[in-house]
């Protein structure tokens, strides 16, 4: 009954992605496309048959093949092509006095590390972020009046982008069709924003807007300008009457005229259908039936080239769960022996055959124990 109420509240629903799939949101338990998890490997990771994991970097240790010491508390990340291979960028969710900012790992075409370096320093609690179509990385500060920093993994000096708003930033996702950047806010009454640059490709100026909608879990929405993106003295989330609140905004991902974002306070994945101007639930742990909800502690999110959504857990069972375009959810991997950590920064290579992510505090439960992994295998592409 609850599912019928949620699904019916928004009227005619759009497909989960561009795939031709029957509408069934919110996602429900099902067998995963890769089969059951196998026993934990030498890295303590349970994976489906045919997949393997490797460690590419550890906090406070020199990255193999380089002279660079990997940062503490690795968090949000993305993969950026560099012409000969690719770069994995990773935030450091630590204070400026403890090395906050972001770093990069440089890989050749075979997937071997050939370089590593810092791309942002002196910032605070850089949690998640987002890649731009022009191959920069938006590193977001998760503090009051936090800023978005545009970093240049391919070369260049990082710069703050205050026009994108000063608030407790979490993640960002670029929409090249509408030429906007979506932004989440990690507050219990956080909002969902979009930034409309004056010129696409230049984030130095533009208009910050907030999603306005009712209190239901589905319906239509509009965008309203935020009068003072600087957020002082009035917080951006308190400036627009009717702006919809979301309980702890986390990861954000755009594809196929749809943007998804997660809210950790209620273990939900939200789906915004941009072409139709509607929003709905893609996942809610209270609406999974039958069986136990596999995904709790929702956090970072990314998508594969096949249209599958991969959602990482902050806590839970230390899993990355997979939501297919036909709204089926399953566990893709589980990290064992690291219950005091969280999974962060999932990102695929352009070919879609490698998935990078981190365990922020590793086996020690401390920021100094972070581990960054790569999983390879027969991913759907």
Phi, psi and omega in degrees: 000318180297318180298318180296322179295313182295313183293326184276345186294333184265008181075219182292122183266150177267160177299158183298319171222199179286351178298151175275089183229147177293140180288126181216012182297148359290157185299146182237159180303142175196163174295139181287156181294345182253001178089185186290156175288143176269177176299154181300139178276190183296340178266004180079022182249128174270127184226160172293161178303138179096349180255147178227154179241155174216155176264127180253340179198151176228139180303139177065014174239150178292131178295124182307134180088000180224180174251009186269134177269123184292145187284162174288159169045058178299133184233232186305147182209170178202160176251134182232125179290146180235015177098322179247340180196234178201167179239135170254120178260147184215132175282159172246111181274067178224169180285166181299329179284349182245020176090025178303159181134226181202154179229174178224149169245131181254127182243146172274183186295341179271354181093009178274142178288128179237000179185161177200144181193168177276139176240352178204133181224159171078015179252176190240129171047057177286105188271271179253202182173213180186150178272146176258160177296341179262020169065038165253166180242123178270110182260121191252133178275125180264066176220163175302134184060031177294159182243162168263129177250126175270119181250162188235083181300335180272359179127130181136166183263131180298148181218142177288146178238076184296336179297342180278004173102147175249104177200185182281082185292150173236281186234169179218150177215130183270138178243100183287345179284309180269354178058054179222165174241125177272146186223136175256158183231123184270073173226155179297334174241040182292164181243169176247124188243166164221145177249126181253100182295148175300319176231125180297129185100351179232110185262016182284338179211157180159195185239129175268129180234159181234147180285129179247126181197175179283189184268358182285171179272003173204160180151196178262166182212164172225173175246141178231143179293139172273118187300320185229089181299343180293340173070020180216129008277347181260126180301146182303325183289350182250009188267338186242118177296134179089357177297133185282133179270143176230137190275086175081069180298137182232243186292160183211137182213137178245140170192143169052053177061024180223141171237132177250145171213157185250153174231118187284335184292338181227014177052054181237152167243122181262146180236120179252114181272099192290324180291326182265350179069033179231161175229157180197177177270129170269337179199142174210121185296339178279351184247015177275128180204138355277175175089178181275138178297127182282336189249116173226161183065041185303141184213239183298152182216145173214174179232152177266171179292344178274357182092004176283144178258130179247120185243124181269150180260138166261095188093231184054227176255021182055055183241156161252121181257154185242127174247120182276164180298341176262024169065045173246136182242141179208170178269126177271316178211161177220132175265126181260155175073017181224049187290347179260022182239191173211154179267133186223161167064032179296136180200138179264152169289161181304328179285344177080014183251005176222136178241120176260148175192170179232156163257112194298323182239005172054213183281342185273338184079006180245155181302333181283355184258015184299145179227132177250130188243165168227133175245130176241158180158189185278063177297145174292133180228000000 
